[in-house]
Amino acid sequence: MDAAIIDYLARYAHYLFGITWIGLLYYFNFVQTEYFKEAEPNARVDAFSKLAPRALWWFRWGAMGTFITGVILLGYRHTGLSSDITIGATLGTLMFLNVWLIIWPNQKIIVESNQGVAQGNEPDPAAAAAAPKAGLASRTNTLFSLPMLWFMGSSAHLSSGSIASNTNAIIACLVIIAALQINAIVGKQGPLTTVRGVIISGLVLTVVLAGILRVL
């Protein structure tokens, strides 16, 4: 098959999977989490037992599809990688890892605990510890998603230059991203606790990272 066709098919699939993944990420953070803060206990149990498993299935496999098609695209464009796509791909990869290594394992505990409660069993004690871990990683992914989407677009339409010409800037960006990722694992939500806070933080992070690539 022609390389251009494979490249475009991978890009098309990348868009489809990405829309599914990020759309559900925003649903979880902007809609479902806020609903659960006000919902009655029985409604929460029912939603976690029946609604959440379906949404999480599309969420995690959307992330998987986005990552795989992204790797295919990078493989076909390795000679033309820009500093923008380097940062964007790094953010996307960390988001993918957060889904499969933190969010889904902990949400699975929460879902199974609520399904047990729905059947008359006691809640799983591990669910109490799993909830904040999943929540922090999910908020961090929402934070990362704003600059990630910026860089995916700017790589083709507003490029900051090649990797070779922006080495110091890329390193500075990666240090900031690494610090935020460490916080996602062992830290606290801080300003990410609220919807307004995570959106503002995401926009600020976008400006900071984009600014570093253009100034340094």
C-alpha positions in Angstrom: 0.0 0.0 0.0 1.2 3.5 -0.8 2.9 5.2 2.1 0.8 8.3 1.7 -2.4 6.3 2.1 -1.1 4.5 5.2 -0.1 7.9 6.7 -3.5 9.4 6.0 -5.4 6.4 7.3 -3.3 6.5 10.5 -4.0 10.2 10.8 -7.8 9.7 10.3 -7.9 6.9 12.9 -5.8 9.1 15.2 -8.4 11.8 15.0 -11.3 9.4 15.7 -9.6 7.7 18.6 -8.4 11.0 20.0 -11.9 12.6 19.9 -13.3 9.5 21.7 -10.6 9.6 24.4 -10.4 13.3 25.1 -14.1 13.7 24.8 -14.6 11.1 27.6 -11.8 12.7 29.6 -13.7 16.0 29.6 -16.9 14.2 30.4 -15.4 12.5 33.4 -13.8 15.7 34.7 -16.3 18.3 33.8 -19.6 16.4 34.1 -19.5 13.1 35.9 -17.2 14.1 38.8 -19.2 17.2 39.5 -22.4 15.2 39.4 -21.0 12.7 41.9 -20.3 15.5 44.3 -24.1 16.2 44.5 -25.6 12.7 43.8 -27.4 10.6 46.4 -25.5 7.5 47.6 -27.8 5.1 45.8 -27.4 7.1 42.5 -23.7 7.1 42.8 -23.6 3.3 43.4 -25.9 2.7 40.4 -23.8 5.0 38.1 -20.5 3.5 39.2 -22.0 0.0 38.7 -23.6 0.5 35.2 -22.6 3.8 33.6 -18.9 4.1 34.5 -17.8 0.7 33.3 -19.2 1.4 29.8 -17.6 4.9 29.7 -14.3 3.6 31.0 -14.2 0.9 28.3 -14.4 3.5 25.5 -12.1 5.8 27.4 -9.2 3.4 27.9 -9.4 1.8 24.4 -9.7 5.3 22.9 -6.4 6.1 24.6 -4.9 2.9 23.3 -6.0 3.6 19.7 -4.8 7.2 19.9 -1.4 6.1 21.1 -0.9 3.3 18.6 -1.9 5.4 15.6 0.3 8.2 17.0 3.3 5.9 17.0 2.5 4.9 13.4 2.4 8.6 12.4 5.7 9.3 14.2 7.3 6.4 12.5 6.4 7.7 9.1 7.5 11.3 9.9 10.6 10.7 12.0 12.8 12.7 9.7 10.5 15.8 10.0 9.8 15.9 13.7 9.6 19.4 15.1 10.0 20.6 18.7 6.2 21.1 18.9 5.4 17.5 18.0 8.1 16.3 20.5 6.4 18.1 23.4 2.9 17.1 22.2 3.8 13.5 21.8 5.5 13.4 25.2 2.4 14.8 26.8 0.2 12.4 24.9 2.3 9.4 25.9 2.2 10.4 29.6 -1.5 10.7 29.3 -1.8 7.3 27.8 0.4 5.8 30.5 -1.7 7.5 33.2 -4.9 6.0 31.8 -3.6 2.4 31.7 -1.3 2.4 34.8 -3.1 4.7 37.2 -6.6 5.7 36.2 -8.0 2.4 35.0 -6.5 0.2 37.7 -7.9 2.4 40.4 -11.2 3.0 38.7 -11.6 -0.7 38.3 -11.3 -1.1 42.1 -14.0 1.6 42.6 -16.3 0.1 40.0 -16.0 -3.4 41.5 -16.6 -2.1 45.0 -19.8 -0.3 43.9 -21.0 -3.3 42.0 -20.5 -5.3 45.2 -22.4 -2.7 47.2 -25.3 -2.9 44.6 -25.4 -6.7 45.4 -25.6 -6.1 49.1 -21.9 -6.5 50.0 -19.7 -4.1 52.0 -17.6 -1.5 50.1 -14.0 -2.6 49.3 -11.7 -0.6 51.8 -9.2 -0.2 48.9 -11.7 1.9 47.0 -11.3 4.9 49.4 -7.6 5.0 48.6 -8.1 4.3 44.9 -10.4 7.3 44.3 -8.0 10.1 45.0 -5.2 8.4 42.9 -7.5 8.0 39.9 -8.8 11.6 40.4 -5.4 13.2 40.5 -4.2 11.4 37.4 -7.4 12.2 35.6 -7.1 15.9 36.5 -3.5 15.9 35.4 -4.5 14.4 32.1 -7.0 17.2 31.7 -4.2 19.7 32.5 -1.9 18.1 29.9 -4.6 17.8 27.2 -4.7 21.6 26.6 -1.0 22.0 25.7 -1.0 18.6 24.0 -3.7 19.7 21.6 -2.0 23.0 21.0 1.3 21.4 20.0 -0.4 18.8 17.8 -1.9 21.7 15.8 1.1 24.0 16.0 3.5 21.3 14.7 1.9 21.7 11.3 0.6 25.3 11.4 2.7 27.3 13.8 5.9 25.4 14.3 8.5 26.6 16.7 11.3 25.0 14.7 13.3 21.8 14.6 14.5 19.7 17.6 18.1 20.7 16.9 17.4 24.4 17.0 15.4 24.2 20.2 17.3 21.7 22.4 17.5 23.8 25.5 13.8 24.9 25.2 12.7 21.3 24.8 14.7 20.2 27.9 13.1 23.1 29.9 9.7 22.0 28.8 10.4 18.4 29.7 11.6 19.3 33.2 8.3 21.1 33.8 6.2 18.3 32.4 8.2 15.7 34.5 7.5 17.7 37.7 3.8 17.8 37.0 3.8 14.0 36.2 5.6 13.3 39.5 2.9 15.3 41.2 0.3 13.2 39.4 1.7 10.1 41.1 2.6 11.2 44.6 1.3 14.8 44.9 -2.0 16.6 45.4 -4.7 18.1 43.2 -4.2 21.7 44.5 -5.6 24.1 41.9 -6.8 21.1 39.8 -9.5 20.3 42.3 -12.1 22.5 40.5 -13.2 22.6 36.9 -12.3 26.2 36.7 -8.9 25.6 38.3 -7.9 22.8 35.9 -9.0 24.7 32.8 -7.1 27.9 33.9 -4.0 25.8 34.9 -4.1 24.0 31.5 -4.3 27.3 29.6 -1.4 28.7 31.7 0.7 25.6 31.1 0.0 25.9 27.3 1.2 29.5 27.3 4.3 28.7 29.4 5.4 25.7 27.3 4.6 27.4 24.0 6.4 30.5 25.2 9.5 28.5 26.2 9.8 26.9 22.8 9.7 30.3 21.1 11.8 32.3 23.5 14.7 30.1 24.6 
